[in-house]
Amino acid sequence: MGFRELCSMGCKHCYGDFPCTNDLLAAKVKDVIDQVHKDVGGLVFSGGEPFLHPNLIELVHYADRKGFSVNITTSDFGVTKKKDKKPFR
């Protein structure tokens, strides 16, 4: 799910062209998760840089509770050692 159209890295190898700063709202992302959770087993958060989205951790937990296998495609920019203290499943 490409839900973040912002990345500050500008990596030469990246296919992305992220000229704007629009985020899908958390409510919209949850709506999409609710719509597909019975038909899809895995969910990849990508973007731009997912960790720049203000609700990423909340959305990862939400998808996890719905039974998704969750992956995050990231450059690791903005990732801290203790980004979240809540354990996943």
PyMOL Python script that loads the backbone (N, CA, C, O; Angstrom):
from pymol import cmd

cmd.read_pdbstr("""\
ATOM      1  N   MET A   1       0.851  -1.159   0.000  1.00  0.00           N
ATOM      2  CA  MET A   1       0.000   0.000   0.000  1.00  0.00           C
ATOM      3  C   MET A   1       0.901   1.227   0.000  1.00  0.00           C
ATOM      4  O   MET A   1       1.525   1.540   1.014  1.00  0.00           O
ATOM      5  N   GLY A   2       0.970   1.909  -1.105  1.00  0.00           N
ATOM      6  CA  GLY A   2       1.722   3.152  -1.174  1.00  0.00           C
ATOM      7  C   GLY A   2       0.871   4.272  -0.606  1.00  0.00           C
ATOM      8  O   GLY A   2      -0.035   4.765  -1.279  1.00  0.00           O
ATOM      9  N   PHE A   3       1.145   4.672   0.597  1.00  0.00           N
ATOM     10  CA  PHE A   3       0.274   5.643   1.254  1.00  0.00           C
ATOM     11  C   PHE A   3       1.000   6.904   1.659  1.00  0.00           C
ATOM     12  O   PHE A   3       0.430   7.763   2.330  1.00  0.00           O
ATOM     13  N   ARG A   4       2.242   7.023   1.260  1.00  0.00           N
ATOM     14  CA  ARG A   4       3.049   8.177   1.641  1.00  0.00           C
ATOM     15  C   ARG A   4       3.755   8.690   0.398  1.00  0.00           C
ATOM     16  O   ARG A   4       4.551   7.962  -0.195  1.00  0.00           O
ATOM     17  N   GLU A   5       3.487   9.916  -0.010  1.00  0.00           N
ATOM     18  CA  GLU A   5       4.098  10.454  -1.214  1.00  0.00           C
ATOM     19  C   GLU A   5       5.214  11.436  -0.884  1.00  0.00           C
ATOM     20  O   GLU A   5       5.359  12.467  -1.540  1.00  0.00           O
ATOM     21  N   LEU A   6       5.994  11.112   0.128  1.00  0.00           N
ATOM     22  CA  LEU A   6       7.105  11.981   0.504  1.00  0.00           C
ATOM     23  C   LEU A   6       8.287  11.120   0.902  1.00  0.00           C
ATOM     24  O   LEU A   6       8.159  10.191   1.700  1.00  0.00           O
ATOM     25  N   CYS A   7       9.427  11.439   0.340  1.00  0.00           N
ATOM     26  CA  CYS A   7      10.674  10.817   0.750  1.00  0.00           C
ATOM     27  C   CYS A   7      11.765  11.849   0.570  1.00  0.00           C
ATOM     28  O   CYS A   7      11.832  12.510  -0.466  1.00  0.00           O
ATOM     29  N   SER A   8      12.601  11.991   1.545  1.00  0.00           N
ATOM     30  CA  SER A   8      13.632  13.016   1.497  1.00  0.00           C
ATOM     31  C   SER A   8      14.993  12.491   1.030  1.00  0.00           C
ATOM     32  O   SER A   8      15.976  13.233   1.021  1.00  0.00           O
ATOM     33  N   MET A   9      15.049  11.231   0.646  1.00  0.00           N
ATOM     34  CA  MET A   9      16.347  10.637   0.339  1.00  0.00           C
ATOM     35  C   MET A   9      16.847  10.910  -1.084  1.00  0.00           C
ATOM     36  O   MET A   9      18.025  11.225  -1.256  1.00  0.00           O
ATOM     37  N   GLY A  10      16.011  10.801  -2.085  1.00  0.00           N
ATOM     38  CA  GLY A  10      16.449  11.027  -3.458  1.00  0.00           C
ATOM     39  C   GLY A  10      17.454  10.003  -3.952  1.00  0.00           C
ATOM     40  O   GLY A  10      18.373  10.346  -4.696  1.00  0.00           O
ATOM     41  N   CYS A  11      17.292   8.744  -3.548  1.00  0.00           N
ATOM     42  CA  CYS A  11      18.233   7.686  -3.944  1.00  0.00           C
ATOM     43  C   CYS A  11      18.221   7.478  -5.460  1.00  0.00           C
ATOM     44  O   CYS A  11      17.155   7.440  -6.075  1.00  0.00           O
ATOM     45  N   LYS A  12      19.388   7.347  -6.049  1.00  0.00           N
ATOM     46  CA  LYS A  12      19.497   7.188  -7.499  1.00  0.00           C
ATOM     47  C   LYS A  12      18.850   5.894  -7.983  1.00  0.00           C
ATOM     48  O   LYS A  12      18.333   5.844  -9.099  1.00  0.00           O
ATOM     49  N   HIS A  13      18.872   4.861  -7.170  1.00  0.00           N
ATOM     50  CA  HIS A  13      18.348   3.568  -7.595  1.00  0.00           C
ATOM     51  C   HIS A  13      16.834   3.443  -7.425  1.00  0.00           C
ATOM     52  O   HIS A  13      16.251   2.449  -7.858  1.00  0.00           O
ATOM     53  N   CYS A  14      16.189   4.428  -6.808  1.00  0.00           N
ATOM     54  CA  CYS A  14      14.769   4.326  -6.500  1.00  0.00           C
ATOM     55  C   CYS A  14      13.909   4.626  -7.723  1.00  0.00           C
ATOM     56  O   CYS A  14      14.186   5.553  -8.484  1.00  0.00           O
ATOM     57  N   TYR A  15      12.870   3.830  -7.895  1.00  0.00           N
ATOM     58  CA  TYR A  15      11.922   4.033  -8.985  1.00  0.00           C
ATOM     59  C   TYR A  15      10.968   5.193  -8.689  1.00  0.00           C
ATOM     60  O   TYR A  15      10.319   5.700  -9.604  1.00  0.00           O
ATOM     61  N   GLY A  16      10.875   5.612  -7.456  1.00  0.00           N
ATOM     62  CA  GLY A  16       9.865   6.568  -7.037  1.00  0.00           C
ATOM     63  C   GLY A  16      10.141   7.988  -7.474  1.00  0.00           C
ATOM     64  O   GLY A  16      11.289   8.425  -7.566  1.00  0.00           O
ATOM     65  N   ASP A  17       9.070   8.690  -7.738  1.00  0.00           N
ATOM     66  CA  ASP A  17       9.107  10.117  -8.001  1.00  0.00           C
ATOM     67  C   ASP A  17       8.052  10.715  -7.088  1.00  0.00           C
ATOM     68  O   ASP A  17       6.859  10.641  -7.385  1.00  0.00           O
ATOM     69  N   PHE A  18       8.470  11.297  -6.000  1.00  0.00           N
ATOM     70  CA  PHE A  18       7.545  11.710  -4.953  1.00  0.00           C
ATOM     71  C   PHE A  18       7.534  13.234  -4.811  1.00  0.00           C
ATOM     72  O   PHE A  18       8.120  13.776  -3.874  1.00  0.00           O
ATOM     73  N   PRO A  19       6.864  13.926  -5.743  1.00  0.00           N
ATOM     74  CA  PRO A  19       6.920  15.379  -5.744  1.00  0.00           C
ATOM     75  C   PRO A  19       5.995  16.075  -4.751  1.00  0.00           C
ATOM     76  O   PRO A  19       6.176  17.265  -4.491  1.00  0.00           O
ATOM     77  N   CYS A  20       5.027  15.387  -4.197  1.00  0.00           N
ATOM     78  CA  CYS A  20       4.088  16.066  -3.314  1.00  0.00           C
ATOM     79  C   CYS A  20       4.132  15.469  -1.915  1.00  0.00           C
ATOM     80  O   CYS A  20       4.834  14.490  -1.664  1.00  0.00           O
ATOM     81  N   THR A  21       3.378  16.069  -1.020  1.00  0.00           N
ATOM     82  CA  THR A  21       3.421  15.649   0.379  1.00  0.00           C
ATOM     83  C   THR A  21       2.077  15.129   0.862  1.00  0.00           C
ATOM     84  O   THR A  21       1.761  15.240   2.046  1.00  0.00           O
ATOM     85  N   ASN A  22       1.288  14.566  -0.031  1.00  0.00           N
ATOM     86  CA  ASN A  22      -0.028  14.063   0.370  1.00  0.00           C
ATOM     87  C   ASN A  22       0.083  12.723   1.071  1.00  0.00           C
ATOM     88  O   ASN A  22       0.744  11.806   0.584  1.00  0.00           O
ATOM     89  N   ASP A  23      -0.560  12.621   2.206  1.00  0.00           N
ATOM     90  CA  ASP A  23      -0.665  11.355   2.925  1.00  0.00           C
ATOM     91  C   ASP A  23      -2.090  10.860   2.821  1.00  0.00           C
ATOM     92  O   ASP A  23      -3.032  11.651   2.865  1.00  0.00           O
ATOM     93  N   LEU A  24      -2.253   9.554   2.683  1.00  0.00           N
ATOM     94  CA  LEU A  24      -3.586   9.005   2.879  1.00  0.00           C
ATOM     95  C   LEU A  24      -3.898   9.135   4.365  1.00  0.00           C
ATOM     96  O   LEU A  24      -3.063   8.815   5.210  1.00  0.00           O
ATOM     97  N   LEU A  25      -5.074   9.595   4.674  1.00  0.00           N
ATOM     98  CA  LEU A  25      -5.475   9.711   6.072  1.00  0.00           C
ATOM     99  C   LEU A  25      -5.596   8.326   6.693  1.00  0.00           C
ATOM    100  O   LEU A  25      -5.945   7.360   6.015  1.00  0.00           O
ATOM    101  N   ALA A  26      -5.307   8.239   7.976  1.00  0.00           N
ATOM    102  CA  ALA A  26      -5.362   6.959   8.686  1.00  0.00           C
ATOM    103  C   ALA A  26      -6.728   6.309   8.514  1.00  0.00           C
ATOM    104  O   ALA A  26      -6.807   5.094   8.334  1.00  0.00           O
ATOM    105  N   ALA A  27      -7.797   7.084   8.563  1.00  0.00           N
ATOM    106  CA  ALA A  27      -9.144   6.520   8.418  1.00  0.00           C
ATOM    107  C   ALA A  27      -9.327   5.872   7.047  1.00  0.00           C
ATOM    108  O   ALA A  27      -9.973   4.830   6.943  1.00  0.00           O
ATOM    109  N   LYS A  28      -8.772   6.467   6.002  1.00  0.00           N
ATOM    110  CA  LYS A  28      -8.871   5.895   4.657  1.00  0.00           C
ATOM    111  C   LYS A  28      -8.057   4.609   4.557  1.00  0.00           C
ATOM    112  O   LYS A  28      -8.511   3.633   3.959  1.00  0.00           O
ATOM    113  N   VAL A  29      -6.866   4.603   5.136  1.00  0.00           N
ATOM    114  CA  VAL A  29      -6.031   3.393   5.119  1.00  0.00           C
ATOM    115  C   VAL A  29      -6.749   2.263   5.854  1.00  0.00           C
ATOM    116  O   VAL A  29      -6.772   1.130   5.374  1.00  0.00           O
ATOM    117  N   LYS A  30      -7.331   2.562   7.010  1.00  0.00           N
ATOM    118  CA  LYS A  30      -8.079   1.548   7.762  1.00  0.00           C
ATOM    119  C   LYS A  30      -9.268   1.045   6.961  1.00  0.00           C
ATOM    120  O   LYS A  30      -9.590  -0.142   7.015  1.00  0.00           O
ATOM    121  N   ASP A  31      -9.922   1.926   6.221  1.00  0.00           N
ATOM    122  CA  ASP A  31     -11.045   1.522   5.386  1.00  0.00           C
ATOM    123  C   ASP A  31     -10.591   0.533   4.309  1.00  0.00           C
ATOM    124  O   ASP A  31     -11.262  -0.469   4.061  1.00  0.00           O
ATOM    125  N   VAL A  32      -9.460   0.814   3.675  1.00  0.00           N
ATOM    126  CA  VAL A  32      -8.927  -0.102   2.664  1.00  0.00           C
ATOM    127  C   VAL A  32      -8.566  -1.446   3.307  1.00  0.00           C
ATOM    128  O   VAL A  32      -8.860  -2.501   2.745  1.00  0.00           O
ATOM    129  N   ILE A  33      -7.938  -1.409   4.469  1.00  0.00           N
ATOM    130  CA  ILE A  33      -7.589  -2.641   5.188  1.00  0.00           C
ATOM    131  C   ILE A  33      -8.844  -3.450   5.489  1.00  0.00           C
ATOM    132  O   ILE A  33      -8.862  -4.667   5.304  1.00  0.00           O
ATOM    133  N   ASP A  34      -9.884  -2.778   5.950  1.00  0.00           N
ATOM    134  CA  ASP A  34     -11.144  -3.463   6.252  1.00  0.00           C
ATOM    135  C   ASP A  34     -11.752  -4.099   5.003  1.00  0.00           C
ATOM    136  O   ASP A  34     -12.333  -5.182   5.077  1.00  0.00           O
ATOM    137  N   GLN A  35     -11.622  -3.434   3.867  1.00  0.00           N
ATOM    138  CA  GLN A  35     -12.207  -3.938   2.630  1.00  0.00           C
ATOM    139  C   GLN A  35     -11.500  -5.182   2.103  1.00  0.00           C
ATOM    140  O   GLN A  35     -12.144  -6.050   1.515  1.00  0.00           O
ATOM    141  N   VAL A  36     -10.195  -5.284   2.302  1.00  0.00           N
ATOM    142  CA  VAL A  36      -9.440  -6.375   1.672  1.00  0.00           C
ATOM    143  C   VAL A  36      -8.975  -7.451   2.640  1.00  0.00           C
ATOM    144  O   VAL A  36      -8.384  -8.437   2.201  1.00  0.00           O
ATOM    145  N   HIS A  37      -9.215  -7.305   3.934  1.00  0.00           N
ATOM    146  CA  HIS A  37      -8.570  -8.208   4.896  1.00  0.00           C
ATOM    147  C   HIS A  37      -8.994  -9.666   4.752  1.00  0.00           C
ATOM    148  O   HIS A  37      -8.240 -10.554   5.151  1.00  0.00           O
ATOM    149  N   LYS A  38     -10.163  -9.943   4.200  1.00  0.00           N
ATOM    150  CA  LYS A  38     -10.590 -11.344   4.036  1.00  0.00           C
ATOM    151  C   LYS A  38     -10.001 -11.983   2.785  1.00  0.00           C
ATOM    152  O   LYS A  38      -9.975 -13.209   2.669  1.00  0.00           O
ATOM    153  N   ASP A  39      -9.528 -11.168   1.849  1.00  0.00           N
ATOM    154  CA  ASP A  39      -9.038 -11.676   0.574  1.00  0.00           C
ATOM    155  C   ASP A  39      -7.526 -11.588   0.408  1.00  0.00           C
ATOM    156  O   ASP A  39      -6.971 -12.190  -0.511  1.00  0.00           O
ATOM    157  N   VAL A  40      -6.858 -10.851   1.277  1.00  0.00           N
ATOM    158  CA  VAL A  40      -5.422 -10.611   1.136  1.00  0.00           C
ATOM    159  C   VAL A  40      -4.728 -10.998   2.435  1.00  0.00           C
ATOM    160  O   VAL A  40      -5.191 -10.627   3.514  1.00  0.00           O
ATOM    161  N   GLY A  41      -3.632 -11.733   2.349  1.00  0.00           N
ATOM    162  CA  GLY A  41      -2.938 -12.184   3.552  1.00  0.00           C
ATOM    163  C   GLY A  41      -1.791 -11.307   3.989  1.00  0.00           C
ATOM    164  O   GLY A  41      -1.416 -11.301   5.161  1.00  0.00           O
ATOM    165  N   GLY A  42      -1.223 -10.555   3.036  1.00  0.00           N
ATOM    166  CA  GLY A  42      -0.066  -9.734   3.362  1.00  0.00           C
ATOM    167  C   GLY A  42      -0.275  -8.296   2.949  1.00  0.00           C
ATOM    168  O   GLY A  42      -1.006  -7.997   2.005  1.00  0.00           O
ATOM    169  N   LEU A  43       0.376  -7.420   3.671  1.00  0.00           N
ATOM    170  CA  LEU A  43       0.273  -5.994   3.390  1.00  0.00           C
ATOM    171  C   LEU A  43       1.652  -5.369   3.497  1.00  0.00           C
ATOM    172  O   LEU A  43       2.358  -5.569   4.486  1.00  0.00           O
ATOM    173  N   VAL A  44       2.034  -4.614   2.477  1.00  0.00           N
ATOM    174  CA  VAL A  44       3.312  -3.913   2.472  1.00  0.00           C
ATOM    175  C   VAL A  44       3.026  -2.420   2.529  1.00  0.00           C
ATOM    176  O   VAL A  44       2.331  -1.883   1.666  1.00  0.00           O
ATOM    177  N   PHE A  45       3.558  -1.756   3.538  1.00  0.00           N
ATOM    178  CA  PHE A  45       3.485  -0.302   3.604  1.00  0.00           C
ATOM    179  C   PHE A  45       4.714   0.241   2.888  1.00  0.00           C
ATOM    180  O   PHE A  45       5.850  -0.091   3.229  1.00  0.00           O
ATOM    181  N   SER A  46       4.465   1.076   1.896  1.00  0.00           N
ATOM    182  CA  SER A  46       5.552   1.681   1.138  1.00  0.00           C
ATOM    183  C   SER A  46       5.178   3.123   0.867  1.00  0.00           C
ATOM    184  O   SER A  46       4.262   3.650   1.498  1.00  0.00           O
ATOM    185  N   GLY A  47       5.847   3.754  -0.033  1.00  0.00           N
ATOM    186  CA  GLY A  47       5.467   5.129  -0.326  1.00  0.00           C
ATOM    187  C   GLY A  47       6.319   5.664  -1.435  1.00  0.00           C
ATOM    188  O   GLY A  47       6.438   5.133  -2.540  1.00  0.00           O
ATOM    189  N   GLY A  48       6.853   6.678  -1.067  1.00  0.00           N
ATOM    190  CA  GLY A  48       7.829   7.376  -0.314  1.00  0.00           C
ATOM    191  C   GLY A  48       8.328   6.582   0.900  1.00  0.00           C
ATOM    192  O   GLY A  48       8.452   5.358   0.877  1.00  0.00           O
ATOM    193  N   GLU A  49       8.598   7.330   1.929  1.00  0.00           N
ATOM    194  CA  GLU A  49       9.150   6.765   3.161  1.00  0.00           C
ATOM    195  C   GLU A  49       8.031   6.607   4.186  1.00  0.00           C
ATOM    196  O   GLU A  49       7.556   7.598   4.742  1.00  0.00           O
ATOM    197  N   PRO A  50       7.599   5.352   4.445  1.00  0.00           N
ATOM    198  CA  PRO A  50       6.483   5.121   5.367  1.00  0.00           C
ATOM    199  C   PRO A  50       6.702   5.684   6.766  1.00  0.00           C
ATOM    200  O   PRO A  50       5.748   6.121   7.410  1.00  0.00           O
ATOM    201  N   PHE A  51       7.952   5.681   7.247  1.00  0.00           N
ATOM    202  CA  PHE A  51       8.187   6.148   8.619  1.00  0.00           C
ATOM    203  C   PHE A  51       8.015   7.657   8.774  1.00  0.00           C
ATOM    204  O   PHE A  51       8.058   8.171   9.892  1.00  0.00           O
ATOM    205  N   LEU A  52       7.820   8.371   7.668  1.00  0.00           N
ATOM    206  CA  LEU A  52       7.503   9.792   7.754  1.00  0.00           C
ATOM    207  C   LEU A  52       5.998  10.024   7.937  1.00  0.00           C
ATOM    208  O   LEU A  52       5.574  11.141   8.233  1.00  0.00           O
ATOM    209  N   HIS A  53       5.196   8.970   7.761  1.00  0.00           N
ATOM    210  CA  HIS A  53       3.747   9.096   7.958  1.00  0.00           C
ATOM    211  C   HIS A  53       3.460   9.156   9.451  1.00  0.00           C
ATOM    212  O   HIS A  53       3.945   8.309  10.200  1.00  0.00           O
ATOM    213  N   PRO A  54       2.687  10.131   9.898  1.00  0.00           N
ATOM    214  CA  PRO A  54       2.478  10.302  11.342  1.00  0.00           C
ATOM    215  C   PRO A  54       1.721   9.164  12.017  1.00  0.00           C
ATOM    216  O   PRO A  54       1.759   9.047  13.242  1.00  0.00           O
ATOM    217  N   ASN A  55       1.031   8.321  11.242  1.00  0.00           N
ATOM    218  CA  ASN A  55       0.220   7.262  11.841  1.00  0.00           C
ATOM    219  C   ASN A  55       0.702   5.865  11.488  1.00  0.00           C
ATOM    220  O   ASN A  55      -0.051   4.903  11.632  1.00  0.00           O
ATOM    221  N   LEU A  56       1.938   5.732  11.029  1.00  0.00           N
ATOM    222  CA  LEU A  56       2.405   4.422  10.568  1.00  0.00           C
ATOM    223  C   LEU A  56       2.267   3.341  11.633  1.00  0.00           C
ATOM    224  O   LEU A  56       1.699   2.285  11.355  1.00  0.00           O
ATOM    225  N   ILE A  57       2.757   3.568  12.813  1.00  0.00           N
ATOM    226  CA  ILE A  57       2.741   2.529  13.854  1.00  0.00           C
ATOM    227  C   ILE A  57       1.310   2.125  14.185  1.00  0.00           C
ATOM    228  O   ILE A  57       1.017   0.937  14.318  1.00  0.00           O
ATOM    229  N   GLU A  58       0.426   3.093  14.317  1.00  0.00           N
ATOM    230  CA  GLU A  58      -0.998   2.807  14.554  1.00  0.00           C
ATOM    231  C   GLU A  58      -1.566   1.937  13.438  1.00  0.00           C
ATOM    232  O   GLU A  58      -2.312   0.996  13.708  1.00  0.00           O
ATOM    233  N   LEU A  59      -1.224   2.239  12.193  1.00  0.00           N
ATOM    234  CA  LEU A  59      -1.750   1.486  11.052  1.00  0.00           C
ATOM    235  C   LEU A  59      -1.153   0.088  10.970  1.00  0.00           C
ATOM    236  O   LEU A  59      -1.844  -0.857  10.591  1.00  0.00           O
ATOM    237  N   VAL A  60       0.109  -0.052  11.316  1.00  0.00           N
ATOM    238  CA  VAL A  60       0.734  -1.383  11.341  1.00  0.00           C
ATOM    239  C   VAL A  60       0.044  -2.252  12.390  1.00  0.00           C
ATOM    240  O   VAL A  60      -0.267  -3.413  12.125  1.00  0.00           O
ATOM    241  N   HIS A  61      -0.194  -1.703  13.565  1.00  0.00           N
ATOM    242  CA  HIS A  61      -0.905  -2.449  14.610  1.00  0.00           C
ATOM    243  C   HIS A  61      -2.316  -2.821  14.155  1.00  0.00           C
ATOM    244  O   HIS A  61      -2.782  -3.931  14.409  1.00  0.00           O
ATOM    245  N   TYR A  62      -2.981  -1.900  13.491  1.00  0.00           N
ATOM    246  CA  TYR A  62      -4.342  -2.153  13.011  1.00  0.00           C
ATOM    247  C   TYR A  62      -4.347  -3.317  12.013  1.00  0.00           C
ATOM    248  O   TYR A  62      -5.165  -4.231  12.118  1.00  0.00           O
ATOM    249  N   ALA A  63      -3.429  -3.271  11.048  1.00  0.00           N
ATOM    250  CA  ALA A  63      -3.338  -4.348  10.057  1.00  0.00           C
ATOM    251  C   ALA A  63      -2.970  -5.672  10.712  1.00  0.00           C
ATOM    252  O   ALA A  63      -3.486  -6.722  10.330  1.00  0.00           O
ATOM    253  N   ASP A  64      -2.087  -5.624  11.691  1.00  0.00           N
ATOM    254  CA  ASP A  64      -1.688  -6.831  12.421  1.00  0.00           C
ATOM    255  C   ASP A  64      -2.889  -7.455  13.134  1.00  0.00           C
ATOM    256  O   ASP A  64      -3.079  -8.670  13.094  1.00  0.00           O
ATOM    257  N   ARG A  65      -3.688  -6.622  13.779  1.00  0.00           N
ATOM    258  CA  ARG A  65      -4.881  -7.131  14.479  1.00  0.00           C
ATOM    259  C   ARG A  65      -5.904  -7.730  13.517  1.00  0.00           C
ATOM    260  O   ARG A  65      -6.695  -8.588  13.908  1.00  0.00           O
ATOM    261  N   LYS A  66      -5.892  -7.284  12.268  1.00  0.00           N
ATOM    262  CA  LYS A  66      -6.793  -7.830  11.249  1.00  0.00           C
ATOM    263  C   LYS A  66      -6.249  -9.134  10.660  1.00  0.00           C
ATOM    264  O   LYS A  66      -6.918  -9.770   9.845  1.00  0.00           O
ATOM    265  N   GLY A  67      -5.045  -9.536  11.065  1.00  0.00           N
ATOM    266  CA  GLY A  67      -4.486 -10.809  10.622  1.00  0.00           C
ATOM    267  C   GLY A  67      -3.520 -10.725   9.460  1.00  0.00           C
ATOM    268  O   GLY A  67      -3.106 -11.758   8.932  1.00  0.00           O
ATOM    269  N   PHE A  68      -3.150  -9.525   9.046  1.00  0.00           N
ATOM    270  CA  PHE A  68      -2.208  -9.387   7.940  1.00  0.00           C
ATOM    271  C   PHE A  68      -0.789  -9.727   8.370  1.00  0.00           C
ATOM    272  O   PHE A  68      -0.395  -9.488   9.512  1.00  0.00           O
ATOM    273  N   SER A  69      -0.037 -10.284   7.442  1.00  0.00           N
ATOM    274  CA  SER A  69       1.407 -10.340   7.563  1.00  0.00           C
ATOM    275  C   SER A  69       1.888  -8.988   7.047  1.00  0.00           C
ATOM    276  O   SER A  69       1.689  -8.664   5.877  1.00  0.00           O
ATOM    277  N   VAL A  70       2.518  -8.201   7.911  1.00  0.00           N
ATOM    278  CA  VAL A  70       2.845  -6.809   7.575  1.00  0.00           C
ATOM    279  C   VAL A  70       4.337  -6.656   7.298  1.00  0.00           C
ATOM    280  O   VAL A  70       5.177  -7.146   8.053  1.00  0.00           O
ATOM    281  N   ASN A  71       4.648  -5.971   6.207  1.00  0.00           N
ATOM    282  CA  ASN A  71       6.021  -5.605   5.854  1.00  0.00           C
ATOM    283  C   ASN A  71       6.065  -4.108   5.605  1.00  0.00           C
ATOM    284  O   ASN A  71       5.064  -3.496   5.232  1.00  0.00           O
ATOM    285  N   ILE A  72       7.227  -3.531   5.816  1.00  0.00           N
ATOM    286  CA  ILE A  72       7.429  -2.108   5.565  1.00  0.00           C
ATOM    287  C   ILE A  72       8.634  -1.960   4.646  1.00  0.00           C
ATOM    288  O   ILE A  72       9.727  -2.426   4.970  1.00  0.00           O
ATOM    289  N   THR A  73       8.436  -1.312   3.499  1.00  0.00           N
ATOM    290  CA  THR A  73       9.536  -1.014   2.593  1.00  0.00           C
ATOM    291  C   THR A  73      10.059   0.365   2.966  1.00  0.00           C
ATOM    292  O   THR A  73       9.356   1.364   2.821  1.00  0.00           O
ATOM    293  N   THR A  74      11.296   0.414   3.447  1.00  0.00           N
ATOM    294  CA  THR A  74      11.837   1.649   3.999  1.00  0.00           C
ATOM    295  C   THR A  74      13.299   1.827   3.635  1.00  0.00           C
ATOM    296  O   THR A  74      14.010   0.862   3.352  1.00  0.00           O
ATOM    297  N   SER A  75      13.727   3.059   3.647  1.00  0.00           N
ATOM    298  CA  SER A  75      15.151   3.356   3.501  1.00  0.00           C
ATOM    299  C   SER A  75      15.825   3.364   4.871  1.00  0.00           C
ATOM    300  O   SER A  75      17.041   3.531   4.967  1.00  0.00           O
ATOM    301  N   ASP A  76      15.048   3.187   5.912  1.00  0.00           N
ATOM    302  CA  ASP A  76      15.449   3.272   7.321  1.00  0.00           C
ATOM    303  C   ASP A  76      15.685   4.705   7.770  1.00  0.00           C
ATOM    304  O   ASP A  76      16.123   4.937   8.897  1.00  0.00           O
ATOM    305  N   PHE A  77      15.402   5.661   6.908  1.00  0.00           N
ATOM    306  CA  PHE A  77      15.522   7.061   7.285  1.00  0.00           C
ATOM    307  C   PHE A  77      14.428   7.389   8.295  1.00  0.00           C
ATOM    308  O   PHE A  77      13.251   7.160   8.017  1.00  0.00           O
ATOM    309  N   GLY A  78      14.780   7.904   9.422  1.00  0.00           N
ATOM    310  CA  GLY A  78      13.794   8.262  10.433  1.00  0.00           C
ATOM    311  C   GLY A  78      13.434   7.139  11.380  1.00  0.00           C
ATOM    312  O   GLY A  78      12.614   7.326  12.279  1.00  0.00           O
ATOM    313  N   VAL A  79      14.038   5.966  11.193  1.00  0.00           N
ATOM    314  CA  VAL A  79      13.748   4.842  12.077  1.00  0.00           C
ATOM    315  C   VAL A  79      14.643   4.948  13.307  1.00  0.00           C
ATOM    316  O   VAL A  79      15.862   5.075  13.193  1.00  0.00           O
ATOM    317  N   THR A  80      14.033   4.896  14.463  1.00  0.00           N
ATOM    318  CA  THR A  80      14.808   4.903  15.694  1.00  0.00           C
ATOM    319  C   THR A  80      14.771   3.526  16.316  1.00  0.00           C
ATOM    320  O   THR A  80      13.913   2.709  15.980  1.00  0.00           O
ATOM    321  N   LYS A  81      15.691   3.266  17.214  1.00  0.00           N
ATOM    322  CA  LYS A  81      15.786   1.944  17.836  1.00  0.00           C
ATOM    323  C   LYS A  81      14.489   1.550  18.534  1.00  0.00           C
ATOM    324  O   LYS A  81      14.078   0.391  18.464  1.00  0.00           O
ATOM    325  N   LYS A  82      13.851   2.485  19.194  1.00  0.00           N
ATOM    326  CA  LYS A  82      12.613   2.203  19.922  1.00  0.00           C
ATOM    327  C   LYS A  82      11.470   3.034  19.341  1.00  0.00           C
ATOM    328  O   LYS A  82      10.855   3.836  20.044  1.00  0.00           O
ATOM    329  N   LYS A  83      11.191   2.835  18.051  1.00  0.00           N
ATOM    330  CA  LYS A  83      10.112   3.588  17.399  1.00  0.00           C
ATOM    331  C   LYS A  83       8.775   3.277  18.059  1.00  0.00           C
ATOM    332  O   LYS A  83       7.905   4.143  18.155  1.00  0.00           O
ATOM    333  N   ASP A  84       8.617   2.050  18.509  1.00  0.00           N
ATOM    334  CA  ASP A  84       7.374   1.656  19.139  1.00  0.00           C
ATOM    335  C   ASP A  84       7.683   0.646  20.233  1.00  0.00           C
ATOM    336  O   ASP A  84       8.497  -0.256  20.038  1.00  0.00           O
ATOM    337  N   LYS A  85       7.047   0.794  21.363  1.00  0.00           N
ATOM    338  CA  LYS A  85       7.294  -0.112  22.486  1.00  0.00           C
ATOM    339  C   LYS A  85       6.276  -1.233  22.567  1.00  0.00           C
ATOM    340  O   LYS A  85       6.464  -2.175  23.338  1.00  0.00           O
ATOM    341  N   LYS A  86       5.182  -1.157  21.779  1.00  0.00           N
ATOM    342  CA  LYS A  86       4.162  -2.191  21.817  1.00  0.00           C
ATOM    343  C   LYS A  86       4.595  -3.370  20.962  1.00  0.00           C
ATOM    344  O   LYS A  86       4.908  -3.179  19.786  1.00  0.00           O
ATOM    345  N   PRO A  87       4.624  -4.559  21.495  1.00  0.00           N
ATOM    346  CA  PRO A  87       5.007  -5.719  20.692  1.00  0.00           C
ATOM    347  C   PRO A  87       3.896  -6.088  19.719  1.00  0.00           C
ATOM    348  O   PRO A  87       2.713  -5.881  19.989  1.00  0.00           O
ATOM    349  N   PHE A  88       4.304  -6.637  18.585  1.00  0.00           N
ATOM    350  CA  PHE A  88       3.328  -7.169  17.643  1.00  0.00           C
ATOM    351  C   PHE A  88       3.028  -8.607  18.043  1.00  0.00           C
ATOM    352  O   PHE A  88       3.721  -9.191  18.876  1.00  0.00           O
ATOM    353  N   ARG A  89       2.005  -9.157  17.449  1.00  0.00           N
ATOM    354  CA  ARG A  89       1.553 -10.519  17.721  1.00  0.00           C
ATOM    355  C   ARG A  89       2.632 -11.389  18.196  1.00  0.00           C
ATOM    356  O   ARG A  89       2.402 -12.567  18.467  1.00  0.00           O
TER     357      ARG A  89
END
""", "prot")
cmd.dss("prot")
cmd.show_as("cartoon", "prot")
cmd.util.cbc("prot")
cmd.orient("prot")
